[in-house]
C-alpha cells in the first residue's frame, strides 16, 4: 500500500506570529516614521491615530499636522 496519510502540521504559536508581525510592522512603518521625523525637523508636530474600518482594514482615523508659533 502506497497511500499517503495526512499528517497534522503544527501551526506557529501566537508568540512566533507576533514576532513576525512585529518585524513586518516595524519595517512597513519606517517610511511613515521617516516622514514624521522630517516634519518634526521642520517644526511640525505629527499626531495620528489608526483604527479598523467597517471592512476590517486598518486605516488612518485621524492625522494632524500642526505647527506652533
C-alpha positions in Angstrom: 0.0 0.0 0.0 1.4 3.3 -1.0 -1.3 5.6 0.4 -0.2 8.9 1.9 -1.6 9.5 5.3 -2.5 13.1 6.1 -0.2 14.5 8.8 -1.1 17.3 11.1 1.3 20.2 10.7 1.9 22.1 13.8 1.0 25.8 13.4 3.0 28.6 14.7 2.5 29.7 18.2 1.0 33.2 18.9 4.4 34.2 20.2 6.0 33.3 16.8 3.3 35.0 14.8 3.6 38.2 17.0 7.4 38.3 16.5 7.0 38.0 12.7 4.2 40.7 12.7 6.3 43.0 14.9 9.1 42.9 12.4 6.8 43.3 9.4 5.0 46.3 11.0 8.3 48.0 12.0 9.6 47.7 8.5 6.4 48.9 6.9 6.2 51.9 9.3 9.8 53.1 8.6 8.8 55.4 5.6 6.0 56.9 7.7 8.2 57.4 10.7 10.9 59.0 8.5 8.3 61.4 7.2 7.2 62.2 10.8 10.9 62.8 11.7 11.2 65.2 8.7 8.1 67.0 9.7 9.4 67.4 13.2 12.7 68.7 12.0 10.8 71.4 10.1 8.9 72.4 13.2 5.7 70.5 12.8 4.0 68.2 15.3 2.5 65.0 13.9 -0.3 63.2 15.7 -2.0 60.2 14.1 -4.5 57.6 15.2 -5.1 54.3 13.4 -8.1 52.0 13.7 -10.1 49.3 11.9 -12.8 50.4 9.4 -16.1 48.6 9.0 -14.5 46.4 6.3 -11.8 45.1 8.7 -9.0 47.2 7.2 -6.5 49.2 9.2 -6.8 52.9 8.2 -5.7 56.3 9.5 -8.6 57.6 11.5 -7.1 60.9 12.4 -4.0 62.7 11.1 -3.0 66.1 12.5 0.0 68.1 11.2 0.4 71.1 13.4 2.9 73.9 13.6 3.0 76.0 16.8 4.5 79.5 16.8 
